[in-house]
């Protein structure tokens, strides 16, 4: 018998289900886990080009190119540093396992990769429909990792 979290997770779109308490708890332990497991520490410049205090008071869209798995971890560490939960657009296949539930609780929502590469595939209905809700009605940061 499958665990309730292990039920079939094969939908075309997974919306975020931000759980502020779980995000806060994960942000508290993330620096230690990142250091021990990934040997990754967040270092914030003393003279950033954009004042981070200003970013936490405004809507913010971060577009990142991440060639490694470390980048999403670093940006989650940044969300903890700013004490702000972010919304994350993530590849739909990341939601197929039990981890998908956790990602949704952290504020992630799915996008099907490869859409938009040709005129007949220029729409990703779930992500397109979900993104305005994320970007227009909330004061959280949004993270996109365009291909």
C-alpha positions as CSV (number, residue, x, y, z in Angstrom):
1,X,0.0,0.0,0.0
2,X,1.3,3.4,-0.9
3,X,1.8,6.3,1.5
4,X,-0.7,9.1,0.9
5,X,2.1,11.4,-0.3
6,X,3.2,8.7,-2.8
7,X,-0.1,8.7,-4.7
8,X,0.1,9.3,-8.4
9,X,1.5,12.7,-9.1
10,X,1.2,12.9,-12.8
11,X,-0.7,16.1,-13.5
12,X,0.3,18.7,-16.1
13,X,0.5,21.6,-13.5
14,X,1.3,21.7,-9.8
15,X,0.4,25.0,-8.1
16,X,2.4,26.3,-5.1
17,X,1.0,25.5,-1.7
18,X,3.2,27.8,0.3
19,X,3.4,26.7,3.9
20,X,4.9,29.6,5.8
21,X,5.7,27.6,8.9
22,X,7.5,24.9,7.0
23,X,9.4,27.4,4.8
24,X,10.5,29.2,8.0
25,X,11.7,26.0,9.6
26,X,13.5,24.9,6.4
27,X,15.2,28.4,6.1
28,X,16.5,28.0,9.7
29,X,18.2,24.7,9.0
30,X,19.1,25.2,5.3
31,X,22.5,27.0,6.0
32,X,23.7,24.0,8.1
33,X,22.4,21.4,5.6
34,X,23.9,23.3,2.6
35,X,27.2,23.6,4.4
36,X,27.4,19.9,5.5
37,X,25.8,18.1,2.6
38,X,26.7,20.4,-0.4
39,X,29.7,22.3,1.0
40,X,27.9,25.5,0.1
41,X,27.8,28.7,2.1
42,X,25.9,31.9,1.1
43,X,28.2,34.9,1.0
44,X,26.4,38.3,0.5
45,X,28.6,41.1,-0.8
46,X,29.0,44.1,1.5
47,X,28.5,46.4,-1.5
48,X,25.8,44.8,-3.7
49,X,24.7,46.5,-6.9
50,X,21.1,46.4,-5.6
51,X,20.4,47.0,-1.9
52,X,18.9,43.7,-0.6
53,X,16.8,45.7,1.9
54,X,15.1,47.3,-1.0
55,X,14.4,44.0,-2.7
56,X,12.6,42.6,0.4
57,X,10.1,45.6,0.4
58,X,9.2,45.3,-3.3
59,X,8.0,42.7,-5.8
60,X,11.0,41.1,-7.3
61,X,11.6,38.8,-10.2
62,X,14.9,37.0,-10.3
63,X,15.9,35.3,-13.6
64,X,18.7,32.9,-13.1
65,X,20.6,30.6,-15.4
66,X,21.7,27.7,-13.3
67,X,24.1,25.2,-14.8
68,X,24.4,23.3,-11.5
69,X,22.1,22.1,-8.8
70,X,23.7,24.5,-6.3
71,X,22.0,27.5,-7.7
72,X,18.5,26.8,-6.5
73,X,20.0,25.9,-3.1
74,X,21.8,29.2,-3.0
75,X,18.7,31.1,-3.8
76,X,16.7,29.3,-1.1
77,X,19.5,30.3,1.3
78,X,19.1,33.9,0.0
79,X,15.3,33.7,0.7
80,X,16.3,32.7,4.3
81,X,18.8,35.5,4.5
82,X,16.1,38.0,3.5
83,X,13.6,36.3,5.7
84,X,11.2,36.1,2.8
85,X,9.6,33.1,1.2
86,X,10.0,33.0,-2.6
87,X,7.9,31.4,-5.3
88,X,9.9,29.1,-7.6
89,X,9.1,27.9,-11.1
90,X,10.4,24.4,-11.4
91,X,10.5,21.6,-14.0
92,X,7.2,19.6,-13.9
93,X,9.0,16.3,-13.6
94,X,10.5,17.4,-10.3
95,X,6.9,17.0,-8.9
96,X,6.5,13.3,-9.8
97,X,7.9,11.9,-6.6
98,X,7.1,12.6,-2.9
99,X,9.5,15.5,-3.2
100,X,6.9,17.3,-5.3
101,X,4.7,17.8,-2.2
102,X,7.7,19.3,-0.4
103,X,8.5,21.6,-3.3
104,X,4.9,22.9,-3.4
105,X,5.1,23.6,0.3
106,X,8.2,25.6,-0.3
107,X,6.4,27.7,-2.9
108,X,7.4,25.9,-6.1
109,X,5.0,25.5,-9.0
110,X,5.6,23.5,-12.2
111,X,6.4,24.4,-15.8
112,X,6.7,21.9,-18.6
113,X,10.2,22.4,-20.1
114,X,10.6,22.7,-23.8
115,X,7.4,24.7,-24.4
116,X,7.8,27.8,-26.5
117,X,10.6,26.4,-28.7
118,X,8.4,26.4,-31.7
119,X,5.2,28.3,-32.7
120,X,2.9,25.3,-32.2
121,X,4.3,24.8,-28.7
122,X,4.2,28.4,-27.5
123,X,2.0,27.9,-24.5
124,X,2.5,26.1,-21.1
125,X,-1.1,26.6,-19.9
126,X,-0.7,25.7,-16.2
127,X,2.4,27.8,-15.6
128,X,1.1,30.7,-17.7
129,X,-2.2,30.7,-15.9
130,X,-0.5,30.3,-12.5
131,X,2.3,32.9,-13.0
132,X,0.1,36.0,-13.0
133,X,-1.4,34.9,-9.7
134,X,2.1,34.5,-8.3
135,X,3.5,37.7,-9.8
136,X,0.5,40.0,-9.5
137,X,-1.2,39.3,-6.2
138,X,1.6,38.5,-3.8
139,X,4.5,40.4,-2.4
140,X,6.9,37.5,-2.5
141,X,9.9,37.1,-4.8
142,X,9.7,34.9,-7.8
143,X,12.5,32.8,-9.2
144,X,12.7,31.6,-12.8
145,X,15.4,29.5,-14.3
146,X,15.0,30.0,-18.1
147,X,16.5,27.4,-20.4
